[in-house]
Amino acid sequence: MKLSIGQVSKIFDISKDTLRYYDKIGILTPEVDKNNGYRYYLLKHLEKLGLILGIKYLGISLADIKKTIESEDVKEYKNLVIREEEIIKRKIKELEGLQEIIHNSKEILDKIINFDNEYDFSKLKITEENFNIYGFDTKIVLNSDLYKKDEVTIEKELVHLNEEAYIYIYNILENEAIEEDETMAFIKENENNISLIQRYLKEDKIGLVRKNVSGKFVTTSFYGAINEINDYIVSINKYFKCEKNNIAYVSYEFYLPKKNDDETYFVNISLRI
C-alpha cells in the first residue's frame, strides 16, 4: 500500500507542511520512486507517524523523539515510554481536578437556579460557629520576591485556592454602610488546606495571622450585586439588633459578570448576633 502526502495528511488530520517538516528534519522520511521521484508512504511510516504524534501530544519535543528514534536503542525507547507514563499520570490528575471543579460548578449553578433570597429574617438559621481564619496582606504576597521567584507555590497553592476557602471581612459602620478591608485576605481553615496553612505558619513566608471566630451567628446565602449584598447585611444587623459596628464574614461561591459592570455574586454570610 502506497499513500501520497495528501492522503496521509487527511488520515492523520495534519497539514502537508507538517509532513514535509518531519521529512526535512529526518524524523519521518518517505520512500522515493527512483523512476519518477514520486514520494510515498508505506504502512511502516503510518505506524511511526502515529507514534510521533502521540508522543508529541504529551509535550515531548521533536528533538527528543528524533534522538530516541535515531539511537536504535531499546533502552532509549523504554526511557521515552517511562516519560510518557509520567506525563499521562500527571495529566490524568489534572483532568480529575478539573472534573471535580466542573462538577462543583454544576452543583452551585443548580443551587442558584433554584434559589430565592430570604427576606423574612425570622426564618434565617442561627448557629453556634467556631472556626479559624488566617489573614495575610495581599500586597506583601503579590509584590514580594516570594511571589515572583516561587510563583508555582504562591499562585497554585495560595492565591488559587478554592473560593469557598476564603473569608472576606465586611465591617458594618453605624448600621448604615459596609466597608471591606481590601488589603487583607483571609483563609478559612478546613481539612483540605490545613496542611498548607501549617506549612506556611512554620516557614513564616507571608506572615499569616490566626484569628479564631466563635459565638452565635445568623447564617444565610444571598444572590445579587455588591450594593444589594451590603444592604442585605445591614438589614439583618438591624433586624437582630446587633451592635451598630458589627462584622460579617462573607464567602463567595459564584460570580456572574455582566456587561454593565454590575456583577452578580452568590455569597454565604455569617453575622455575629
Summary of the structure (lengths in Angstrom):
residues: 273
radius of gyration: 29.0
end to end distance: 81.1
largest distance: 97.1
contacts: 702
relative contact order: 0.10
helix: 48%
strand: 26%
